[in-house]
Amino acid sequence: MNDDTPILEQVTDAVGGAVDATKDAAKTVAKKVKKAAKKVAKKVTPAKKKKAAKKSKKAAAKKYGKKASKKAKKATKKTAKKAAKKVTKKKKKAKKSKR
């Protein structure tokens, strides 16, 4: 402590220095916390993607439902065609057997 400067100034300088030091410390801690939070976020994001995949499964199920109805329509058409082919084959066989 200097005897030349008043005590009040010395105290304010000391407190100001302490405030500056705490600000710097707080900034560095905040930076470290942000970095750690980013790392954790990177590790956690795959879990969020899995949740998104679950949502997409619902969407896929809806699409599957649409596809299933389309497949059912196609299947009915195919069965009708196959039945028609079978009938023609039977007629051809019947003609051959008459010969």
MODELLER restraints for C-alpha pairs under 7 A, 6 or more apart:
rsr = mdl.restraints
at = mdl.atoms
